[in-house]
């Protein structure tokens, strides 16, 4: 019997040939061009000693994230003084939607493929080696996050006119990047993508004043930590009906409630918080220096490297211009859908990591004088993982393509989330099962991937494409 191969893996027999890069010799200073920026970032990453230090540096900063949920409770990080711009009140710059032809093409553009290649190298050479230590300490190594900044992750969703990478809407590029990062490690991917989620939200829905106030920080050298906070610690939580409230008070609003699963909340300088305003879910920009804002550690079963926290808002006052987008619920709903799209992409990447790992394992592991992949029960289980993974990928790509084209993608993203939440968790479970006793120990990464995949159907917000 022949050895098992992944039929959907690039380079496998019958798989479509990858697109070849045709651009060469781009200077590192071409930061406005997506390819030039990506290559410049990769060049800096290769020349630095970040990769050498990842996985070798002792994680001494256990902090409070390895303690219980009550390990600390403190005022949120004192953020920088964002230069508030009050004179500009227009709708702000919006990314251009891609062409909306009737032909459905899943082939990445040359720009997208080159960017994905850079991010894949980052995920393989930086995220994967640091994943186990980051999971144990509940803390993403600073050098890992710094490498993510160097390749431009925070400005992936920012239009070129505002200092970003792409002129057109980059939901498809963001999905491909999230998938590549998920293959490295989902927890570290969340930590690296969190600032970009807020920057993308500002690009999509921010007013001219909001964009001029906050986006320069994200497109500069000293990128702030920022977080998208939608999830709440409530049984049967409905993301479209948050318990956090926003009450009108004078010339602003008062926010009260609790948010959970907030990525890197202890270090965040800016939050996008979902709250119910006059019975309608609305997004608000909240700076970390706001009075009444507190953060406590909220370590979880999975995605521990994201340093998840709980955000408490007790009488937090924000100005009227802190509202992000529309107050009729449309902006909030679109935010939820784009966030779910990002989670689906992360699930695909992590699922692909499981498939690659178990395929190699069952071909090399021998029992009764032959590889265990010769057993039909094993071979069929691996094949099922490949089939389900490809179905997850196709429906997610379709949702991303429609989002990038400015079309309604509510149906597609709902199907993608249901599929990725249920099948993704099953892929993780089967991965553990295929390794037998090895699947239960931390010597192999599959048990971590299983724990991470369970977050897909629970977490809301945190990331955005």
N, C-alpha and C positions, 0 to 999 in steps of 0.2 A: 504494500500500500504506500502511496506517495505521501510525503510530508505535507502538513497543512500550511497554506499560505493565505494571507489576507487578500481576498480578491478586490478589495476596494482601496488598498494601499498604493500610493504612487509608485510606479515602477513594477507592479505585479503584472503577470501575464494577463493580457486582455484589458488592462487599465489604459485609459487615454494617456498619450504621451504628454508630459508637462510642457508648458510653453517656455520657449527659450528666451532669455533676456537678450535684447538687441541693442541696448544702450550701454555705452562704456565711457570711461574717462570723465565722469562728472566731478566737478570740484566740490570740496567739502563745504565751501561757503554758500552753495546753492540751497540754502535752507528753505526757500519758498517752494522749490520743486520737490514733490514727494519722493521721487527716486533719489535725488541728490541728498535730501535730508536723511533718508533711510541709510544710504551708503555711508554718509558722513558719520551717522550714529554708530554703525557697525564698525567703522574704521577706528573711532575713538574707543569703542568697547574692546576691540582686539588689542589696541596698543596700551590699554590701561592694565593695572594689576588686579582689577575687580574679580575677574574669573579665577585668578590664582587664590584669592582670599576667600572666595565663596566655598563654604563647606569645611574650611580649615580654621576659620576664626572661631574661637570658643565663645559660645553664647553665654556670657556672664550676666547679661541684663535680663534676668528672669522676671523682675519687676513684680507687679501684682497680677499679671495675667495668668500665672500658674497657680494662683490661690483660688479661693472660692469666689462666688459672685460678689460677696461683700468685702472682698479684699481691699478695695479702696472706693472712696466716693469723694470727689473733689470738683472744684470749679473747672470748667473746660479750659483747654490750653489758651493762654493769652495770645490771641492772634495779632498779626500785624495790623497797622492802621491802614486799611484800604482807603485810597484817595477817592472819597465819594464825589461823584459828578452829578450835580443836581440840575444843571442847565439843559442837558439833552433829555428829551422826553419822547422821542420817536420810537417806532417799533423795533429798532435795532437791525443789524445786518443778519440776513438769513442765508443758509447754504442753499445752493441751487439744486433742484431735483434732477436726477438723471433722466435720460430719454425714456419714454414710456411706450415703447413699441409693443406689438402684440406677441412677438416672439419671446419665449421664455428661455433665456440662456444662462446656465449656471457656470459658465467658464469665466474665471477671474480675468480682469483686464491685466495688461502687462504691468501697470503701476501697482495694482493690488497684489499681484503675484510676487513682485520684487519686495514689497513691504512685508508680506507674509513670510518670505524667505528670511528676512532680517529678524523678524520677531521669533520665528521658529528656532533660529540659532540662539537667540537670547533665552528662550524657554528651555532648550536642550542643555546649553552650556552654563547657564546661570541659575535658573529656577530649579531644575531637577536636582542638581547636587545639594542645594540648600534646603530642600523641602522637608526632609526628615527632622533636621534641627529646628527649623522654624515651626513645624507642627508641635514639637515637644515644648518649646518655649513660648508658644503663642505670640511670636514676635518675628516680623519680617526683618532680616538683616539690612542695615542701612545701605550697604554696598550693593545689595540686590536691587533695592528701590532706586538707588542712584543710577544704576545701569539702565533701568527702565525709563528714567527721565532722559537719558542721553539719546535713546532711540526715538524719542518723541511721543510716548504713549499719552501724556496729558493733553496733547493738542490734536489727537487723531480726529476728533469730532468737531474741531474748530475750523470754520471756513478760512480759505486763504486770505480773504480780505481782512480778517481779524488776527492774522499771524499763524494760522493753522497750516495743514498739509494739503487739503483738497479744495478745489473750487466747487465741486458738486457734492451733494449729500453723500456721506460716507457710511451709511448704515451697513452696506454689504462689506466694505473694507473692515469696519469695526467688528462685524460678525466673524470674518475670517481671522482677524487678529485675536479675538477672544478665544476662538477655537484653538489656535496655535498656543496661546498662553495656558489654556486649560490642559493641554497635553503635557506641559511642564509641571504645573502644580496649580490646583484651583485656588487654594488659600492664598498663595503668593500672587496669583493672577488678580485676585480681588484687591489685595493691598496695592498693587501697581496700577490698577485701572480706576480706583476710587476717585482720585483727583480729576481724571479725565471725564468721569461721569458728570461731575458738577460743571466742568468747562463745557461739555457738550450740551447740557441743559441750558446754560446761559446763552450758548450760540443759537439754540433752537427757539427759545422762548423769551430771552432777556430783552429788556428795553435798551435803547441806545445808552441811557444813563447807567444801567446795570452792567452792560458790556464794557463800557469805558471805565467803570469803577473796579471790576473784578478780573476781567480777562487779561489785562496786561501782566498780572502776576503769574498767570498760568502759562503765558507764552514767553516769559522771561527766564532767567537763570535760576532764581530762587522760587521754585514752584511750591505753593502752599499745599498742605494736606487738607483735603476736603472730602465730604461724605454725603451721600444721598440716603436719607433716613425715612423709610416708609413702613417697615415692619414694626409690629407691636406685640408685646408679650401677652396676648389674649387668646383664650381657647376659641377655636373656630374663627380665627381672625379673618375678616374680609377687608382686603386692601382698599377697596372702593368705598368703604364705610369706616374710616379710622375713628378711634375713640379720642384722639388728640383734637382739641378744639382751638379755634381762633375766634376771639371775641373783639368786636370793634370797641375801641376806647380812644376818644379824642381824635387825634390825627394819625392813629396807628391801630395796632392790634395787640392783644394779649394772648399768648400761646400757653396752653396747659396740656400736659400729657406725658406719656412715656414711649420712647422708641427703643427697639431692641435690634440686635444684629447690625449695629452701626460700625462700619469698617474703620479701624484706626481712629476711633472717636476721641481717645485721650489726646491725640496729637492734632486733631483737625482744627483748622482756623475758620472754616466756613462750612455750614450745613445747608442742605436743601431738605426742608422738613414738610411732610404732608400733614395737613390738618383740615378739620371740617369747619368751613366758614359759611354760616347761614344755611346749613344743611348740605353744602356742596363741597366735595374734596378739592383742596387748593394747595398749591406749593408756595412755600415761603423761604426766603433767604435769611438765615440766622447766623450772625457772626459769633465766634466762640467767646468773645468778651461780654456778651449780653448777660445782664444780671438775672439770676434765677436759673441759669443753665448749669447742669451738673452731669458728670459722667462717672460711670462705675464699670468695672470689668464684667464681662459677660461671656466667659469661655464656653465653648460649645463642643459638641461631639465631633463635628467636622469643620473644615475650612478654618482651622485654628490659627494658621499663620496670618490670617487677616486681622488679628487682634480685635475681635469683636467686642463691642461695648454696649452698654445701655445708656440712653440719653434721656435725662429727666428735665422737663420744662415746667417750672413752677412760676407762673406769672411773668413769663418772659415777654418784655415789651419790644416790639419791632415797628419801624415806621411804615407808613402806608405804601411807600415805594419798594418795600421788601417783597411784595407779591410777585411771584414769578409766573408769567403767562396769564392766561384767562382765569376768571373766577367762576366760570360756568361748568367746570369739571372737565372740559375738553383737554386742557393741557395736562391735568393730573392723569387722566385716562391714557393719553398718549405716552406719558412718562412710564406708566406701569407696563404698557405693551412693549416699549423699547427696552425696558429693564428685563422683562421676561425673555425677550429675544437674546439679550446678552447672556442670561443664565442658560438658555438652550445651547448657545455656542460653547460655553464653558463645559456643559455636560458632554457635548460631542467630543471635545478635545480630551477630556478625562476618560471617556469611554474608549477612544482610540488608543490611549495609553494602556488601558486594561487589555484591549485586544492584542496589541503588539507584544505585551509582556507574556500573556498566557499562551499565545501562539508559539513563541520561542520556548517557553517552559515545557509545554506538553510534547514538543518535538525532541527535547533533550532529556526529559525525565523518563527513566526506563523502569519497567516493572515486568517481571517474568521474561526478561531477555529481549524486550522490544520497547520502543517508545510508547508512552501511554496514548499518544495521538492515534495509534492504530486501533484503539477501542472505539467503536461507533458511538458509544454514549458520550465520550469525550469529544470526538470529532464533530458530532452534531451540536453539542453545546457551544463550541467555538464558532461554528457556522451560524448559529442563531444570533450570537453576539454581533457578528459581521452584518447580518441581515438587518437586525434592529438598528444598528448604528447607522447604516446607510439610509434607512427610512427616516431616522431623526435628522440626518444631515440634509436630505432633500427638502423636507417640509420646512426646516429652519431657513435654508437658503431661499426658498420661495418667499417666505415672509420678509426676509431681509431685502430681497430684490424689489418687492412691492413697496416697502418702506422707503427705500432709496429713490424710487420713482415717484414718490408722493401719492401713491395709491392707498386705498383702504386695505389694511393688512390684519384687521381684527380677527377674522376667521382663521387665517393662516397661523398667526402667532398663538391663538388659543389651542389649535391642534398641535402645534409644535411643543408648547409647554406641557400639555397632557402627555404627549408621547415621550418627551425627554424626562419628565418627572417619573413616570412609571417604568419605562424601558431602561432609562439610565440607572435607576436603582437596581433593576434586575441584572443589568450588565455587571455592576459592582458585586452583587451577590454571587453571580455565576463565576466571576473572576476569583473570588475567595474560595468557592467550592472546587474549582479546577485545580487549585494549588493544594487542596487537602489540608493537612496540618500546617503546612507552610503559609497558607492563606490567613492563619490566625495570629501569626507572629509579626513583629515589626521589622524583621530581617528583610521582608519583601514589602514593597510599597502598595500592594493591592489592597490591603486592609485599610490603608489611609484613603485610597481612592474610593473605596466603598463608603466610608464615612462621609467623604466630601460629596459624593453623588446624592446622598440623601438630602442634602440642603436644597437641591434644585426645586423640589415641590413645596418647600417651606418658606424660603427667603423671598422677600419682595424688595425691590429697590437695590441699593448698594452699587450696582453697575448699570451702565447705559451705553447703547450704541446708536 
